[in-house]
Amino acid sequence: MAQLIPFRAVHFNPSVVGDDLGDLIAPPYDVVDAVEGKRLLDRHPYNAIRLELTIPAPDDLDGRRYTEAARLWTAWLGTGVLVKDEREGLYLYEHEFNHDGNRLVRTAVVGLLKLAAPAKEERITGPWGATGVIPHEETLSQPKEDRFRLLVCTRGAQFSPIMAVYEDGDGTVSGVLQAVRNSASPDLRAVTEGEVLRVWRITDPDAVERIVRAVAAGPVVIADGHHRCESMKRFAFHIGRPDHCTIMTALVCATDPGVVVLPTHRILSGWPPDAIARILELVGREFAVAGAAPLASVTTLAEAQTWWTRLSPLIRFRDGGTSLVAVMREEAWVLSYPDETAEALRSLDMILEEVGSSLRGISPNPACTVAYTRDAPAGLEGIASGRVQIGFFPPAIPVSDVVSKARQGYLFPRKTTYFQPKVPAGLLMCEGMS
């Protein structure tokens, strides 16, 4: 049974920073590169990227960025830049955005979701089902270590909610949220780059109780935030308080029309030519290969976008099989796999890991990278320009499949899904539990 707990959120103080928080929020830590991080730092002196810690300094070997985040968190609370709500409650969070030429709104309820912290450190990844919270994707060790170190330095503060999916079969939560929306103007608002975010406090005890009961009626599936969940479980174990293991969560109904799940593409750069040749050899063994038109005519991002509209129909999951596309500068392949998309990605990732491991045996710091992106046209433009050697573009997995398979105990390969837009850092935050 999933347990949603009301809390007193921390947020930027509109009376100090202004009513529009758009310049102060930031994407969560795992989707911001160095260029975007610098842009966010320059946008506002209080931008939440300073707390999320996306950008490590090259010489930051002793973790000064973690202690600096803790210092800023304490300072901003002390000076009133950040304030903590006086009353405990849940929060209605709306995210309005553009997707494929349509204007969509995703609606969520934000509260604290109870996690089961392990009794032994070697069992950080479980148990999950005991609290009705189910993962859907495998994780990586480095992001978990990064988030854990931040939790330790900030004493468990949380700057960005994870996202999870629940079911609202009889519409109870939808009805409560509509009443809240109709009763008052938003309490917090942020406008940034074509997106509008709105937050209402939900403090009426009856409304809170109805939402909590509805969420508890079934398990919830983590959509985005697996690394933060496992880091929080480790932190609860670390401080000896497994019974207080909670994580700030934006809960979205599985049938919400604003739920968008994009595929995560694999973009390779810096690999030696013989390694690329080996990857293609192994791919040819695991997948049925057919030719596709190459990228020779693409020189701009706009042209790459046009090319993507012609290439994307070749990418699909149908009749128990998957078709994805591998694109190089001089040629492109349609790769067919006799199983679902997740298993096709698992096979591909095993090939990349096998070849990458062999390179690591030769050099301790190989230049080869695998980047994960949702932006297919940008990946194609990088390939056409020569900055990228090869890209693998799989189909998206519907949210209904993500939820149903997660409930069956299936773990998708890491970086399979990309729920868009991300729930930002800095809109709603939470003090620590230590």
C-alpha positions as CSV (number, residue, x, y, z in Angstrom):
1,M,0.0,0.0,0.0
2,A,1.5,3.3,-1.1
3,Q,1.7,5.9,1.7
4,L,1.5,9.6,0.7
5,I,2.3,11.9,3.6
6,P,1.5,15.7,3.8
7,F,4.3,18.0,4.5
8,R,5.3,21.7,4.8
9,A,7.1,22.6,1.6
10,V,10.0,25.0,1.3
11,H,9.9,27.4,-1.7
12,F,11.2,30.7,-2.9
13,N,9.6,33.7,-1.2
14,P,7.6,35.7,-3.8
15,S,7.8,38.8,-1.6
16,V,11.6,38.7,-1.9
17,V,12.3,37.3,-5.4
18,G,9.0,38.3,-7.2
19,D,5.8,36.5,-8.1
20,D,7.2,34.7,-11.2
21,L,9.7,32.0,-10.2
22,G,10.6,31.1,-13.8
23,D,14.2,32.4,-13.5
24,L,14.8,30.5,-10.3
25,I,13.7,27.0,-11.1
26,A,15.9,24.5,-13.0
27,P,15.7,21.0,-14.5
28,P,16.7,18.2,-12.2
29,Y,20.4,17.3,-11.9
30,D,20.5,14.5,-14.4
31,V,19.4,16.4,-17.6
32,V,21.6,19.5,-17.5
33,D,25.0,19.6,-19.2
34,A,27.8,22.1,-18.5
35,V,26.5,24.6,-21.1
36,E,23.0,24.6,-19.8
37,G,24.2,24.7,-16.2
38,K,26.2,27.8,-16.9
39,R,23.2,29.4,-18.5
40,L,21.1,28.7,-15.5
41,L,23.8,30.1,-13.1
42,D,23.8,33.3,-15.1
43,R,20.0,33.5,-15.2
44,H,19.6,34.4,-11.5
45,P,21.8,34.5,-8.4
46,Y,19.2,32.4,-6.6
47,N,18.6,29.8,-9.4
48,A,18.1,26.4,-7.9
49,I,20.8,24.8,-10.0
50,R,23.2,26.1,-7.2
51,L,21.4,23.6,-4.9
52,E,20.9,20.8,-7.4
53,L,24.7,20.7,-8.1
54,T,24.6,19.7,-11.7
55,I,28.0,21.2,-12.6
56,P,31.1,20.0,-10.7
57,A,34.2,22.1,-10.8
58,P,37.1,20.3,-12.5
59,D,39.2,20.4,-9.4
60,D,36.4,19.5,-7.0
61,L,38.0,16.4,-5.6
62,D,36.9,16.9,-2.0
63,G,33.2,17.6,-2.6
64,R,33.2,21.4,-2.0
65,R,30.2,21.7,-4.2
66,Y,28.2,19.6,-1.8
67,T,29.2,21.7,1.2
68,E,28.5,24.9,-0.8
69,A,25.0,23.7,-1.6
70,A,24.4,23.1,2.1
71,R,25.8,26.6,2.9
72,L,23.5,28.2,0.4
73,W,20.5,26.2,1.6
74,T,21.0,27.4,5.1
75,A,21.8,30.9,4.1
76,W,18.7,31.3,1.9
77,L,16.4,29.9,4.6
78,G,18.0,32.3,7.1
79,T,17.6,35.4,5.0
80,G,14.0,34.7,3.9
81,V,14.9,34.0,0.3
82,L,13.4,30.6,1.0
83,V,10.4,30.1,3.3
84,K,8.6,27.1,4.8
85,D,4.9,26.9,4.7
86,E,3.2,27.3,8.0
87,R,0.5,24.6,7.4
88,E,1.1,20.9,6.5
89,G,-0.6,19.7,3.3
90,L,-0.3,18.4,-0.1
91,Y,0.2,20.4,-3.3
92,L,-1.6,20.5,-6.7
93,Y,1.1,21.1,-9.3
94,E,0.2,21.9,-12.9
95,H,2.8,21.9,-15.7
96,E,1.7,23.4,-19.0
97,F,4.0,22.8,-22.0
98,N,4.2,22.3,-25.8
99,H,4.6,18.9,-27.4
100,D,4.4,18.0,-31.1
101,G,2.5,21.2,-31.9
102,N,0.0,20.7,-29.0
103,R,-0.5,22.5,-25.8
104,L,-0.7,20.0,-22.9
105,V,-1.2,20.2,-19.2
106,R,0.1,17.6,-16.8
107,T,-1.4,17.5,-13.3
108,A,0.3,16.1,-10.2
109,V,-0.1,15.9,-6.5
110,V,3.1,16.6,-4.5
111,G,3.6,15.0,-1.1
112,L,6.1,12.8,0.7
113,L,6.1,9.1,-0.4
114,K,7.1,6.5,2.1
115,L,10.0,4.3,1.1
116,A,11.3,1.1,2.8
117,A,14.9,1.7,3.9
118,P,16.9,-1.5,4.1
119,A,18.1,-3.0,7.3
120,K,21.5,-3.8,5.7
121,E,23.5,-1.5,3.4
122,E,24.0,-4.3,0.8
123,R,20.2,-4.3,0.2
124,I,19.8,-0.6,-0.7
125,T,18.0,-1.5,-3.9
126,G,15.2,-3.2,-1.9
127,P,12.7,-4.0,-0.6
128,W,10.3,-2.0,-2.8
129,G,6.9,-3.7,-2.7
130,A,6.6,-3.5,1.1
131,T,5.6,0.2,0.7
132,G,3.7,-0.1,-2.6
133,V,6.4,1.8,-4.5
134,I,7.6,0.0,-7.5
135,P,10.6,0.9,-9.7
136,H,10.5,0.4,-13.5
137,E,14.2,1.0,-14.5
138,E,17.6,-0.1,-13.6
139,T,20.1,2.4,-12.1
140,L,23.7,3.5,-12.4
141,S,26.2,3.7,-9.5
142,Q,27.7,7.2,-10.1
143,P,24.4,9.2,-9.9
144,K,23.4,7.4,-6.7
145,E,26.8,8.2,-5.1
146,D,26.4,11.9,-6.2
147,R,22.9,12.2,-4.7
148,F,23.9,10.4,-1.5
149,R,26.8,12.8,-0.9
150,L,24.4,15.8,-1.4
151,L,21.9,14.3,1.0
152,V,24.6,13.8,3.6
153,C,25.9,17.4,3.4
154,T,22.4,19.0,3.3
155,R,21.1,16.6,6.1
156,G,18.5,15.1,3.8
157,A,17.2,18.2,2.1
158,Q,15.4,17.6,-1.2
159,F,15.4,20.2,-4.0
160,S,13.5,18.4,-6.7
161,P,10.6,15.9,-6.5
162,I,10.8,12.6,-8.2
163,M,7.8,11.6,-10.4
164,A,5.6,8.6,-9.9
165,V,2.5,7.2,-11.6
166,Y,-0.7,6.1,-9.8
167,E,-4.2,5.1,-10.8
168,D,-7.3,7.1,-10.0
169,G,-9.9,4.6,-11.2
170,D,-13.0,6.3,-9.8
171,G,-11.8,9.8,-10.3
172,T,-11.6,10.7,-6.7
173,V,-8.3,12.6,-6.9
174,S,-9.3,14.3,-10.1
175,G,-12.5,15.6,-8.5
176,V,-10.6,16.9,-5.4
177,L,-8.0,18.6,-7.6
178,Q,-10.6,20.3,-9.8
179,A,-12.3,21.7,-6.7
180,V,-9.0,23.1,-5.5
181,R,-8.2,24.6,-8.8
182,N,-11.7,26.2,-9.0
183,S,-11.5,27.6,-5.5
184,A,-8.5,30.0,-5.7
185,S,-5.7,31.4,-7.8
186,P,-2.4,29.5,-7.7
187,D,-0.2,30.1,-4.7
188,L,3.0,29.8,-6.7
189,R,3.7,30.4,-10.4
190,A,6.7,30.1,-12.8
191,V,6.9,30.9,-16.5
192,T,9.9,29.8,-18.4
193,E,10.7,29.2,-22.0
194,G,7.1,28.4,-23.2
195,E,6.2,26.4,-20.0
196,V,3.9,27.6,-17.3
197,L,3.9,25.9,-13.8
198,R,1.3,26.5,-11.2
199,V,1.0,25.3,-7.6
200,W,-1.9,25.3,-5.2
201,R,-1.7,24.4,-1.5
202,I,-4.1,21.7,-0.3
203,T,-4.6,22.0,3.4
204,D,-8.2,21.0,3.9
205,P,-8.1,17.9,6.0
206,D,-10.9,16.2,4.2
207,A,-9.4,16.9,0.7
208,V,-6.0,15.6,1.9
209,E,-7.5,12.5,3.4
210,R,-9.4,11.6,0.2
211,I,-6.2,11.9,-1.9
212,V,-4.2,9.9,0.6
213,R,-6.8,7.1,0.6
214,A,-7.0,7.0,-3.2
215,V,-3.2,6.8,-3.6
216,A,-3.1,4.0,-1.0
217,A,-5.6,1.9,-3.0
218,G,-2.9,0.6,-5.3
219,P,0.9,0.6,-5.8
220,V,2.6,3.5,-7.5
221,V,5.3,3.2,-10.1
222,I,8.4,5.4,-10.1
223,A,8.5,7.2,-13.5
224,D,11.6,9.4,-12.9
225,G,13.9,9.5,-9.9
226,H,15.1,6.0,-9.3
227,H,18.6,7.2,-8.4
228,R,17.3,9.7,-5.9
229,C,15.0,7.0,-4.3
230,E,17.9,4.6,-3.8
231,S,20.1,7.4,-2.5
232,M,17.4,8.4,0.0
233,K,17.1,4.8,1.2
234,R,20.8,4.7,1.7
235,F,20.7,8.0,3.6
236,A,18.0,6.8,5.9
237,F,20.1,3.7,6.6
238,H,23.2,5.9,7.1
239,I,21.6,8.1,9.8
240,G,19.8,5.1,11.4
241,R,16.3,6.2,10.7
242,P,14.8,3.7,8.3
243,D,11.3,4.4,9.6
244,H,11.5,8.0,8.4
245,C,12.5,7.3,4.8
246,T,10.4,9.6,2.7
247,I,11.0,11.2,-0.7
248,M,9.2,14.2,-2.2
249,T,7.1,13.0,-5.1
250,A,4.9,14.4,-7.8
251,L,2.3,11.8,-8.4
252,V,0.7,11.8,-11.8
253,C,-2.4,9.7,-12.8
254,A,-1.5,7.1,-15.5
255,T,-4.3,8.3,-17.7
256,D,-3.4,12.0,-17.4
257,P,-3.5,13.5,-21.0
258,G,-0.3,15.4,-20.1
259,V,1.8,12.3,-19.5
260,V,4.4,12.1,-22.3
261,V,7.0,9.3,-22.5
262,L,9.8,9.8,-25.0
263,P,12.5,7.3,-26.0
264,T,16.0,7.7,-24.8
265,H,18.5,7.6,-27.7
266,R,22.1,6.4,-27.5
267,I,24.7,8.8,-29.0
268,L,28.3,7.6,-29.4
269,S,31.3,9.9,-29.8
270,G,35.1,9.6,-29.3
271,W,35.2,5.9,-30.0
272,P,38.2,4.4,-31.9
273,P,37.3,3.3,-35.5
274,D,38.0,-0.3,-34.6
275,A,35.7,-0.1,-31.6
276,I,32.9,1.3,-33.8
277,A,33.6,-1.5,-36.3
278,R,33.3,-4.1,-33.5
279,I,30.0,-2.6,-32.3
280,L,28.6,-2.8,-35.8
281,E,29.7,-6.4,-36.1
282,L,28.0,-7.4,-32.9
283,V,24.9,-5.4,-33.7
284,G,24.7,-7.3,-37.0
285,R,24.7,-10.6,-35.1
286,E,22.0,-9.6,-32.7
287,F,19.7,-7.6,-35.0
288,A,18.3,-8.1,-38.5
289,V,19.8,-5.3,-40.6
290,A,18.3,-3.4,-43.5
291,G,19.6,-0.3,-45.2
292,A,18.1,3.2,-44.9
293,A,18.9,6.5,-46.6
294,P,22.0,8.2,-45.2
295,L,22.4,11.7,-43.8
296,A,24.6,13.1,-46.6
297,S,22.4,16.1,-47.3
298,V,21.9,17.3,-43.7
299,T,23.9,20.3,-42.6
300,T,21.7,22.2,-40.2
301,L,19.5,21.4,-37.2
302,A,16.4,22.5,-39.3
303,E,17.4,20.0,-42.0
304,A,17.9,17.3,-39.3
305,Q,14.4,18.0,-38.0
306,T,13.0,17.5,-41.5
307,W,15.1,14.3,-41.9
308,W,13.8,13.0,-38.5
309,T,10.2,13.3,-39.8
310,R,11.1,11.0,-42.7
311,L,13.2,8.6,-40.5
312,S,10.9,8.2,-37.5
313,P,8.2,6.1,-39.3
314,L,10.8,3.3,-39.5
315,I,11.1,3.2,-35.7
316,R,8.3,1.2,-34.1
317,F,7.2,-1.6,-31.8
318,R,4.6,-3.8,-33.4
319,D,3.5,-7.4,-33.4
320,G,6.0,-8.4,-30.7
321,G,9.0,-7.1,-32.5
322,T,11.0,-3.8,-32.4
323,S,12.5,-1.7,-35.1
324,L,15.1,0.9,-34.2
325,V,17.5,2.9,-36.4
326,A,21.2,3.2,-36.3
327,V,22.5,6.3,-38.1
328,M,26.1,7.0,-39.2
329,R,27.3,9.9,-41.4
330,E,27.5,7.8,-44.5
331,E,24.8,5.2,-43.9
332,A,21.9,4.3,-41.8
333,W,20.4,0.9,-40.8
334,V,17.0,-0.3,-39.7
335,L,17.6,-2.8,-36.9
336,S,14.9,-5.3,-36.3
337,Y,14.6,-7.3,-33.1
338,P,12.2,-10.2,-32.4
339,D,11.2,-8.9,-29.0
340,E,9.9,-5.8,-27.2
341,T,11.8,-2.5,-27.2
342,A,13.2,-2.9,-23.7
343,E,14.9,-6.2,-24.6
344,A,16.2,-4.7,-27.8
345,L,17.8,-1.9,-25.7
346,R,19.2,-4.4,-23.2
347,S,20.9,-6.3,-26.1
348,L,22.3,-3.1,-27.5
349,D,23.5,-1.8,-24.1
350,M,25.3,-5.1,-23.5
351,I,27.1,-4.7,-26.8
352,L,28.2,-1.2,-25.9
353,E,29.3,-2.3,-22.5
354,E,31.3,-5.2,-23.9
355,V,33.2,-3.1,-26.3
356,G,33.6,-0.3,-23.8
357,S,35.0,-2.6,-21.2
358,S,37.6,-3.9,-23.6
359,L,38.7,-0.3,-24.2
360,R,39.0,0.4,-20.5
361,G,41.3,-2.6,-20.3
362,I,43.6,-0.8,-22.7
363,S,43.4,2.8,-21.4
364,P,42.2,3.9,-17.9
365,N,40.5,7.0,-19.3
366,P,39.1,6.2,-22.8
367,A,37.6,9.2,-24.6
368,C,34.6,7.2,-25.8
369,T,31.3,8.3,-24.5
370,V,27.7,7.2,-24.7
371,A,25.3,10.1,-24.3
372,Y,21.6,9.7,-23.6
373,T,19.2,12.2,-25.2
374,R,15.6,12.6,-26.1
375,D,16.5,15.2,-28.8
376,A,16.7,13.0,-32.0
377,P,17.2,15.9,-34.4
378,A,20.1,17.3,-32.4
379,G,21.6,13.8,-32.4
380,L,21.2,13.6,-36.2
381,E,22.8,17.0,-36.7
382,G,25.8,15.9,-34.5
383,I,26.2,12.8,-36.7
384,A,26.0,14.8,-39.9
385,S,28.6,17.3,-38.7
386,G,31.0,14.6,-37.6
387,R,30.9,15.4,-33.9
388,V,29.0,12.1,-33.3
389,Q,30.0,8.8,-34.8
390,I,26.7,6.8,-34.5
391,G,23.3,7.2,-32.9
392,F,20.8,4.5,-32.0
393,F,17.2,5.7,-32.0
394,P,14.5,3.3,-30.5
395,P,10.8,3.7,-30.2
396,A,9.0,5.1,-27.2
397,I,7.3,2.9,-24.7
398,P,3.7,3.8,-23.7
399,V,3.1,4.7,-20.1
400,S,0.5,1.9,-19.9
401,D,3.2,-0.6,-20.7
402,V,5.7,0.9,-18.3
403,V,3.1,0.6,-15.5
404,S,1.8,-2.9,-16.3
405,K,5.3,-4.4,-16.7
406,A,6.7,-2.7,-13.6
407,R,3.8,-4.2,-11.6
408,Q,4.8,-7.6,-12.9
409,G,8.3,-7.1,-11.5
410,Y,10.0,-6.3,-14.7
411,L,12.9,-3.8,-14.7
412,F,13.5,-1.9,-17.9
413,P,17.1,-1.3,-18.9
414,R,18.6,2.0,-17.6
415,K,17.7,5.0,-19.7
416,T,14.8,3.4,-21.5
417,T,12.2,6.1,-20.8
418,Y,12.2,9.9,-20.7
419,F,9.1,11.4,-19.0
420,Q,8.7,14.9,-20.4
421,P,8.8,17.6,-19.1
422,K,10.9,16.9,-16.0
423,V,9.6,18.0,-12.6
424,P,11.9,21.0,-11.9
425,A,14.1,21.8,-9.0
426,G,13.4,24.8,-6.9
427,L,9.6,25.0,-7.3
428,L,8.8,22.9,-4.2
429,M,11.5,21.7,-1.8
430,C,11.7,19.8,1.4
431,E,13.8,20.1,4.6
432,G,15.8,17.1,5.7
433,M,14.8,14.3,8.1
434,S,18.0,14.3,10.2
